[in-house]
Amino acid sequence: HPGMRSVFRPLLSLGLLLAAVGTLARAAGTARPPNIVILFADDLGYGDLGCYGSPNIRTPHLDGMAREGLRFTDFYVGAAVCSPSRAALLTGRLPVRNGMFGERNVLYPDSKGGLPATEITIATALKQRGYATAHIGKWHLGIVPGTTPRDHGFDLSFGLPYSNDMDP
């Protein structure tokens, strides 16, 4: 269906999570660690990318990565919905262990909680290794103090605090 492109393009754009990018300069003579970029897309199915056969959705950049040898054929998330699956990816812990389960299954603009401040995220761990970190896209893990991207180790955050289809 031709209209599918216009539906999925914003979902892919807003759902991408750039968890950590770039490195800080190390002392002279020390090897630089690799850059790390994590793309996390909500509602992206295996058949939604051109490189896996989608006739309706154009994904030229991801298709290019696949042509160059980067293809993922198996991936599992910690939950079936966005907030707890994001938390699982960022913390390496299942939602039942990182606090993003039950009533906090999906956060809404008026939700009082979020990812607990006590959780150690990949951004926090990478900052301790000298990385600069950035979050770009949908956060959806809390908007109250203690739950924001800056509270969880990201130097920079640019994007939406929750889904773009939720009323403010």
N, C-alpha and C positions, 0 to 999 in steps of 0.2 A: 504494500500500500504506500503510495507516494507521500502521504502525510506523516508516515512514521518517522521520516528523517527529522522533521521539525519537532516532533515529540521527543525523540531520543537525544538530539544534539544538546539541548539544555540539561537533560538528565546526566549525560556523560560529562559535560563541562562542569556543572555544579557538583557532581558527585565525586570528582577526582580529588583525592587527598594527596597532597605533596607532603609527606611526613617529615622528611629531612633532606636538605639539599646543601651542597657545598661543604667546604672544610675551611678551618682557620689555618693560616700559615704556621707551619711547624718550624722548629729551630733548623738552621742551615745544616744540610747533610742528612737530615732525617727524611725517610720516605713518607710521602703524603698518603694518608688513608684514602680509600676510594670514596667518591661521591655516592650517596644513597638517595634514590628517588623511589617512592612508593606511590603507585596510582591505585586508588580505591574507588570503584564506580558502583553506585547503587543500581540495583535492578539490571545489571548487565549479565545477560545469559550467554552461554557458549555459542549459540547460533546468531548472536547479535552483531558479530564482527565479520567484515568482509573476508578476512583470512580464514574463517571457519565456515564460509559458505553463505553468509547473509546476502540475499539479492536486493534487499530494501534499504539497508542502512550503510552509508558510506563511512568507512573508518580508514582513510588513507595512511595516516601516520602510524597507527597500530599495525596495519597491514604491512607497512614498510619495515617495522621492527620484526615482524614475523618472517618476512623475506630474508632478513639479515641473520636469521637463526634463533630469534627469541620467540619461542612459542610455549605457552603454558596449556597443558591439556588436563590438568587436575588441580583443583583448588577448593579448599573447604573454608567456610567461615564459621565463627563461633555462634552465630544466631541467624535466624531467617529475616530479621529486620535491621534497619540501619544503626540505631544508637548502640545496641549491645554488640553488634558485629564490628563496629568501629572501635569500641572500647577493647574488644578482644584482640584486634590487630595491634592497637597501640600499646597494650599492656602485656600481651602474650599470655593472658589469663582468661579463662572462660567467664562469661557474664555472671554466673552464680558466685564467682570468686572476686570479681572486680566491682561488684555493687550495681551493675547495670542489668537487673532482671526484675521480674515482678511488676510493680507499678512504674518502674523506670524503664520498662521495655522499650518504649519510644517516647522521647521527650517532646513536649509541646512548648510554645512560647510562654505559657504561664506555669510551666513546671518549676518547682522550687529546688529540685536536686540536680544532680548530674554526676559525672565521673568523680568519685571521691578524691579529695586532695592528697590522700595518703597513697594513691596508686602511683607507681613508677612507670612512666611511659618510655617508649623508645626515644622520644625527643630528650627527655631528662637524662637518660643513659648516654646518649650521643653527645650531649653538651658536656658531660663529665669527661669525655674523650677529646674535647676541643672542637667539636663540630658546631657550625652555625645551623640553626634549624628554622624551618618555615612550614606553616600550614596554609594551604591555599584551597579554597572550596568550601564545602559544607562541613561544619564542625559537628553539630547535633549531639554534643555531650554535655551541655549545660551553659547557661548564660549568667548565673549568679556567681558572686565572688568565690574563688576556690575551684571553679569548674571550667574556666575558660582556657583557650589554647595557651595563653601566656602563663597561666597558673600551672600548666602541665609541661613546661619546658620549651615551648616554641618562642623563638626570638621575634618572629614576625607572624602575623596572622592576617589573611585577607580573604574574606568570603562571607558566607551566610552563617548565622548561629544555629539555624535549623532549616528544615526543608522549605524550598521556595513556594510550595503549595499550601503552606500553613498561614493562617491569618496572623497579623502582628498582634 
